[in-house]
Amino acid sequence: MEALRTKAKDLLESGAVKLIIGYGKGPEESVRAIFVRKPSDSERLIFDEQCQQNLAVYLTKHEIKHFGKLGIVAHLSTIRSMLQMASENQLNEDDVVALGVAADGKVVELTGFQSMEEYVASCALDLPVADRELIQKLQAMSREERWNYWMEQLSRCIKCYACRASCPMCYCCRCQVEYNQPQWLAAEASPMGNFEWHVTRAMHLAGRCVNCGECGRACPVAIPIHLLNFVTVTTVKDKFNVAAGTSATFESVMSNFSPDDKEDFITHGH
């Protein structure tokens, strides 16, 4: 933790960055995002097992971008989010410095996309064990059983959109759910409306999700909505042999075609 505070202080004192996005203490032993502008305030930074939020969600916010070059305390998923955002022209190389924190507490300063790509390439990108086991359990179900599972889970959705607000890849100025002329998706919380919203969002994240799990953690009614996105991650890896958030020049699998793409999903009628 001291290494992180020292590095943040040095960056702010030198003027290399104007603002550090990191983790700090919240009320009742909770952890929240903090925004450090003064070198002396670097002492407020913390980093422990509670610090899980994907802070990359703040990088596209106007209120943050206008400060100038940013520093950000970064998990692997945060760095992957930054690379994916760069590939979608949402982040420039000179916009940000990532402070990766290793398991031993060592801080790695990543100042360019190439260094971020090399860092990501050196890490395992597997899904968390518990989530992978639950996905395997769901995939072993019949189609009807999976339908019933998700309809039961999604029936609890209150349409608060915390999943959208917490996701670094949901940066649209106006979401599709907010259009009412025409009305593409039902705005109210209803079984079918909830299903439409979450499946549509999962499709929009196909090939873009970096499996940070933030949407599932943010859900106030504990719907494991991140599992829908994780399934798209494994599907994209299987069908196209690529993983989002590994390159600043990543080409979207949903808008690019290669003759080598698998086509076993195509069925022919007789």
C-alpha positions as CSV (number, residue, x, y, z in Angstrom):
1,M,0.0,0.0,0.0
2,E,2.8,2.4,0.8
3,A,4.4,1.7,-2.6
4,L,1.1,2.7,-4.2
5,R,0.8,5.9,-2.2
6,T,4.4,6.9,-2.9
7,K,4.0,6.3,-6.7
8,A,0.8,8.3,-6.7
9,K,2.4,11.2,-4.8
10,D,5.4,11.2,-7.1
11,L,3.2,11.4,-10.2
12,L,1.1,14.2,-8.8
13,E,4.1,16.2,-7.6
14,S,5.9,15.9,-10.9
15,G,2.8,16.9,-12.8
16,A,2.9,13.7,-14.8
17,V,-0.8,13.3,-14.0
18,K,-3.4,15.8,-12.7
19,L,-5.7,13.3,-11.0
20,I,-5.4,9.8,-9.5
21,I,-8.5,7.6,-9.5
22,G,-8.2,5.0,-6.7
23,Y,-9.8,3.3,-3.8
24,G,-10.4,4.9,-0.3
25,K,-12.3,4.2,2.8
26,G,-16.1,4.6,2.8
27,P,-18.6,4.6,5.5
28,E,-18.9,1.6,7.9
29,E,-15.7,-0.1,6.7
30,S,-16.7,0.0,3.1
31,V,-14.5,0.9,0.1
32,R,-15.3,3.5,-2.5
33,A,-13.7,5.3,-5.4
34,I,-11.8,8.4,-4.6
35,F,-10.3,11.1,-6.8
36,V,-6.9,12.4,-5.6
37,R,-5.7,15.8,-6.8
38,K,-3.2,16.9,-4.1
39,P,0.0,14.9,-3.5
40,S,-0.7,15.0,0.3
41,D,-4.0,13.3,-0.3
42,S,-2.3,10.2,-1.7
43,E,-2.3,8.9,1.9
44,R,-6.0,8.3,1.5
45,L,-5.4,5.6,-1.1
46,I,-5.9,2.0,0.0
47,F,-5.7,-1.4,-1.8
48,D,-6.9,-4.6,-0.3
49,E,-9.2,-7.5,-1.1
50,Q,-12.3,-5.2,-0.8
51,C,-11.0,-3.0,-3.7
52,Q,-12.7,-4.8,-6.6
53,Q,-14.6,-2.0,-8.5
54,N,-13.5,-1.6,-12.1
55,L,-12.4,2.1,-11.9
56,A,-12.1,2.3,-15.7
57,V,-15.8,3.3,-15.7
58,Y,-14.8,6.8,-14.8
59,L,-12.4,7.3,-17.7
60,T,-15.1,8.4,-20.2
61,K,-16.9,10.7,-17.8
62,H,-16.7,14.4,-18.8
63,E,-16.4,15.5,-15.2
64,I,-13.1,13.5,-15.0
65,K,-11.6,13.9,-18.4
66,H,-11.5,17.7,-18.2
67,F,-8.8,17.5,-15.5
68,G,-6.2,16.3,-18.0
69,K,-3.9,13.3,-17.9
70,L,-5.1,10.7,-15.3
71,G,-3.6,8.0,-13.2
72,I,-5.7,5.0,-12.2
73,V,-5.2,2.2,-9.8
74,A,-5.8,-0.8,-12.0
75,H,-6.7,-4.4,-11.6
76,L,-6.1,-6.7,-14.6
77,S,-9.7,-6.2,-15.7
78,T,-9.3,-2.4,-15.4
79,I,-6.3,-2.5,-17.7
80,R,-8.1,-4.8,-20.1
81,S,-11.0,-2.3,-20.1
82,M,-8.7,0.5,-21.0
83,L,-7.3,-1.5,-24.0
84,Q,-10.8,-2.3,-25.2
85,M,-11.9,1.3,-24.8
86,A,-8.8,2.4,-26.8
87,S,-9.7,-0.1,-29.6
88,E,-13.1,1.6,-29.7
89,N,-11.6,5.1,-29.9
90,Q,-12.7,6.1,-26.4
91,L,-9.3,6.4,-24.9
92,N,-6.0,7.9,-26.2
93,E,-2.6,6.7,-25.2
94,D,-1.6,10.0,-23.7
95,D,-4.8,10.2,-21.5
96,V,-3.9,7.9,-18.7
97,V,-1.2,6.1,-16.7
98,A,-2.2,2.8,-15.1
99,L,-0.8,1.7,-11.7
100,G,-1.1,-2.0,-11.7
101,V,-0.8,-3.6,-8.2
102,A,0.7,-7.1,-8.1
103,A,-0.1,-9.7,-5.5
104,D,3.0,-8.9,-3.6
105,G,2.1,-5.2,-3.4
106,K,4.6,-4.1,-6.0
107,V,3.3,-1.3,-8.2
108,V,3.8,-1.5,-11.9
109,E,3.5,1.8,-13.8
110,L,2.1,1.3,-17.3
111,T,2.4,4.4,-19.5
112,G,1.5,3.2,-22.9
113,F,-0.7,0.7,-24.6
114,Q,2.1,-1.5,-25.6
115,S,3.2,-1.9,-22.0
116,M,-0.4,-2.6,-21.0
117,E,-0.7,-5.2,-23.8
118,E,2.5,-6.9,-22.6
119,Y,1.2,-6.9,-19.0
120,V,-2.1,-8.5,-20.0
121,A,-0.3,-11.1,-22.1
122,S,1.7,-12.1,-19.0
123,C,-1.5,-12.8,-17.0
124,A,-4.0,-15.6,-17.0
125,L,-7.4,-14.5,-18.3
126,D,-9.5,-17.4,-16.9
127,L,-12.8,-16.8,-15.4
128,P,-13.1,-17.1,-11.6
129,V,-13.5,-20.7,-10.5
130,A,-16.9,-20.2,-8.9
131,D,-18.4,-18.5,-11.9
132,R,-16.9,-21.0,-14.3
133,E,-18.5,-23.9,-12.3
134,L,-21.9,-22.2,-12.3
135,I,-21.7,-21.6,-16.0
136,Q,-20.9,-25.3,-16.6
137,K,-23.9,-26.2,-14.4
138,L,-26.2,-23.9,-16.4
139,Q,-24.9,-25.3,-19.7
140,A,-25.6,-28.8,-18.5
141,M,-29.3,-27.9,-18.0
142,S,-31.9,-28.4,-20.7
143,R,-33.1,-25.4,-22.7
144,E,-36.3,-25.3,-20.6
145,E,-34.4,-25.5,-17.3
146,R,-32.1,-22.6,-18.4
147,W,-35.1,-20.5,-19.5
148,N,-36.8,-21.1,-16.1
149,Y,-33.6,-20.2,-14.2
150,W,-33.1,-16.9,-16.0
151,M,-36.7,-15.9,-16.0
152,E,-36.8,-16.5,-12.2
153,Q,-33.6,-14.5,-11.7
154,L,-34.5,-11.7,-14.0
155,S,-38.0,-11.4,-12.5
156,R,-36.3,-9.7,-9.6
157,C,-34.8,-7.0,-11.7
158,I,-36.0,-3.5,-10.7
159,K,-34.6,-1.7,-13.8
160,C,-32.3,0.4,-11.7
161,Y,-29.6,0.1,-14.4
162,A,-26.8,-0.3,-11.9
163,C,-25.3,-3.0,-14.3
164,R,-25.1,-0.4,-17.0
165,A,-23.8,2.4,-14.8
166,S,-21.0,0.1,-13.4
167,C,-19.8,-1.1,-16.8
168,P,-16.8,0.6,-18.5
169,M,-18.1,-0.6,-21.9
170,C,-21.5,1.0,-21.4
171,Y,-20.4,4.5,-22.4
172,C,-23.2,5.5,-24.8
173,C,-24.5,9.0,-24.3
174,R,-28.0,7.7,-24.7
175,C,-28.8,4.0,-24.1
176,Q,-31.2,2.1,-26.4
177,V,-33.5,1.6,-23.5
178,E,-34.1,5.3,-23.2
179,Y,-35.5,5.7,-26.7
180,N,-39.3,5.9,-26.8
181,Q,-39.9,7.0,-30.4
182,P,-39.9,4.2,-31.4
183,Q,-39.9,2.2,-28.1
184,W,-37.4,-0.5,-28.6
185,L,-37.3,-1.9,-25.1
186,A,-39.9,-1.8,-22.3
187,A,-38.9,0.7,-19.7
188,E,-40.9,-0.8,-16.8
189,A,-39.8,-3.7,-14.7
190,S,-41.7,-6.7,-16.1
191,P,-40.7,-10.3,-16.7
192,M,-40.4,-10.0,-20.5
193,G,-39.1,-6.4,-20.4
194,N,-36.4,-7.4,-18.0
195,F,-35.5,-10.3,-20.2
196,E,-35.3,-8.1,-23.3
197,W,-33.1,-5.6,-21.5
198,H,-30.5,-8.0,-20.2
199,V,-30.3,-10.2,-23.3
200,T,-29.9,-7.0,-25.4
201,R,-27.2,-5.7,-23.2
202,A,-25.4,-9.0,-23.2
203,M,-25.4,-9.0,-27.0
204,H,-24.1,-5.4,-27.1
205,L,-21.2,-6.7,-24.9
206,A,-20.5,-9.8,-27.0
207,G,-16.8,-9.6,-28.0
208,R,-16.3,-6.5,-25.7
209,C,-16.8,-7.8,-22.2
210,V,-13.5,-8.2,-20.2
211,N,-15.2,-10.4,-17.5
212,C,-14.6,-8.0,-14.6
213,G,-17.9,-9.1,-13.1
214,E,-18.8,-5.5,-12.1
215,C,-22.4,-5.7,-13.3
216,G,-23.1,-8.7,-11.1
217,R,-21.4,-7.1,-8.0
218,A,-23.4,-3.8,-8.6
219,C,-26.8,-5.5,-8.8
220,P,-28.8,-4.5,-5.6
221,V,-30.9,-7.7,-5.8
222,A,-28.0,-10.0,-6.4
223,I,-28.9,-11.3,-9.9
224,P,-25.8,-13.0,-11.3
225,I,-26.2,-11.0,-14.5
226,H,-22.5,-11.1,-15.2
227,L,-22.8,-14.8,-16.1
228,L,-24.7,-13.9,-19.3
229,N,-21.7,-11.7,-20.4
230,F,-19.2,-14.4,-19.3
231,V,-20.9,-16.9,-21.6
232,T,-20.4,-14.5,-24.5
233,V,-16.7,-14.2,-23.5
234,T,-16.2,-18.0,-23.7
235,T,-18.2,-18.2,-26.9
236,V,-16.2,-15.6,-28.6
237,K,-13.0,-17.2,-27.5
238,D,-14.2,-20.6,-28.9
239,K,-15.6,-19.3,-32.1
240,F,-13.0,-16.6,-33.0
241,N,-10.0,-17.4,-30.8
242,V,-9.8,-13.8,-29.5
243,A,-10.3,-12.1,-26.1
244,A,-11.5,-8.5,-25.6
245,G,-9.2,-6.2,-23.8
246,T,-5.9,-7.7,-25.0
247,S,-5.1,-5.1,-27.7
248,A,-5.5,-1.4,-28.2
249,T,-6.2,-2.2,-31.9
250,F,-8.7,-5.0,-31.3
251,E,-11.2,-5.5,-34.1
252,S,-14.7,-6.2,-33.0
253,V,-15.9,-9.7,-33.7
254,M,-19.4,-8.4,-34.2
255,S,-18.5,-6.2,-37.1
256,N,-15.6,-8.0,-38.8
257,F,-15.6,-11.2,-40.9
258,S,-12.8,-13.6,-41.6
259,P,-12.9,-16.6,-43.9
260,D,-11.4,-18.6,-41.1
261,D,-14.4,-17.9,-38.7
262,K,-16.2,-21.0,-37.6
263,E,-19.6,-21.5,-39.2
264,D,-20.9,-24.5,-37.3
265,F,-23.8,-22.4,-36.0
266,I,-25.3,-22.3,-39.5
267,T,-27.9,-25.0,-40.0
268,H,-29.5,-26.0,-43.3
269,G,-33.1,-27.0,-43.8
270,H,-34.1,-29.9,-45.8
